[in-house]
């Protein structure tokens, strides 16, 4: 990369990070009794209603576009490095009971969020990925893939937000994006309910 390309990639990264930070900060300014207006980087504003129970903000992140500019968008072998996609939570622990997940796609490609229980001996990132690039989602408790709405849809477009509210018992849960190849690329995290 030339120094100019590196400079442009750095500037773009800073702008994207700043836009995401401003969007999250703006969303957090609204009280729990207000409708939240939220937009991810490059997304449209979405009226997110006041959500019940413990609210966890979930960010779906990928290096698509930004990573390619910086030389990361698929390594030299053409495959994704495990850290090229991820799921980030504002809190990895919540109290048992009603839990709301407010999910924003801060990446450059569509994503979804599926909630799967973890067994006592299971760890995140160890599910078997099928030939179709997905993991078995049998027994999932919730899905967030509807744009500016609760529940399932066609996928969260870049910059869009969706949500779900569910009852969670004490235990461990794996939050995953089950679009083909995304789990294998690192899109999973653990939510602990106590």
Secondary structure as UniProt FT lines:
FT   HELIX           3..29
FT   TURN            32..33
FT   STRAND          36..38
FT   TURN            41..42
FT   STRAND          46..48
FT   STRAND          54..62
FT   TURN            64..65
FT   HELIX           66..69
FT   TURN            70..71
FT   TURN            76..77
FT   TURN            82..83
FT   STRAND          85..89
FT   STRAND          93..94
FT   STRAND          97..105
FT   STRAND          113..118
FT   TURN            120..121
FT   TURN            124..125
FT   TURN            131..132
FT   TURN            138..139
FT   STRAND          142..144
FT   TURN            147..148
FT   TURN            158..159
FT   STRAND          161..168
FT   STRAND          171..176
FT   TURN            180..186
FT   STRAND          188..193
//
